[in-house]
Structures are given as structure tokens and as C-alpha cells.
Amino acid sequence: MNAYKFSAMPSNAAVTSFVTVLVTAWFALASGAILTDQHSEATIEMARAATVDVPYEARETIVVEARRSS
């Protein structure tokens, strides 16, 4: 009986190593892009803004009531 030989396929270790390197490279590039990003003054001022005043008419109270089953 002849033993069937599979075509050359990468092992699980090779695949997981490749995926790990790929994900690591992605995060390295993303962190570099975030760190070198130049923020505009308008964006920084919007982030520093305190709170938005909501008119009293726009405020609502939601009351949730439920019965506990035993």
C-alpha cells in the first residue's frame, strides 16, 4: 500500500509565527502613526471643553419598573 504524501503545506507553528509577526507589525505601525499625529488646536480645545449646558426642557427622567418573579 502506497503512503499518500501531502503537498508541501506550512506547519501550524509557521502559520502562528507569521500571524504573530503580522499583528505585531500592525500594532507597531499604528502606534507610530498615533504618536506622530499632529492635532489641530480646534480639536484640542473641543477636548478641553467642560460640559455642554442642556436646557431644562430637554431633560427627561426614565423610570424603569419590573416585577421580580419567584
N, C-alpha and C positions, 0 to 999 in steps of 0.2 A: 504494500500500500504506500503510495507516494504521499509525503507530507506537503501540505499546501503552504506556500510561502506568501505572506502578505507583502504588499508593496511597501516601499520604504516610507513609513509614517513616523512623525516625531513622537517621542515618548511623552508621557504625562509630565515628567519633570521639565522637559524642554518647553512645553506649552506653558506651564505655570511660570517658569522663569521669564519667558518672553512677555507674558501678560503683566507680570510684576514690574519688569523694566519699562514697559509701555506706560503703565499707570503712574509710576514714579516720575517718568519724564513729563507726563501731562501735568502733574501737580507742581513740578519744578518750573515749568513754563508759566503756568497760571499764577503761581506765587510771585514770580518775577514781573509779570505783567501788572499785578495788583500793586506791588511795591513801587514800580516806576510810573504809575499812572499820575498824571498831573490833574489835580482837582481844580475846578474853577472857583472863584470867590463866591459866586452866587450859590453854588452847591454847598459850600461850607457854611454860608450864612443861613441857608434853609435848614441845615442840620442843627445849627445852634439855636434856632428859633425855639422859644419856650413852648407854649401851648396855644392852640387856636381857641379863641372865645366862641362858644356855641351859644346862640341866642336861647333864651329860656323857652320860647315856643317850640324849639326843635328838640328839646329834651323829652325823653319818654322813659317810663318805668315799665319793665316787663315783669310780671309776676307769674311764676310757674308753680302750679299746684298739682300734686299727684297723690294718689291713694296707694298705700302700701298693702300689698296682698300677702296673706299669711299662708 
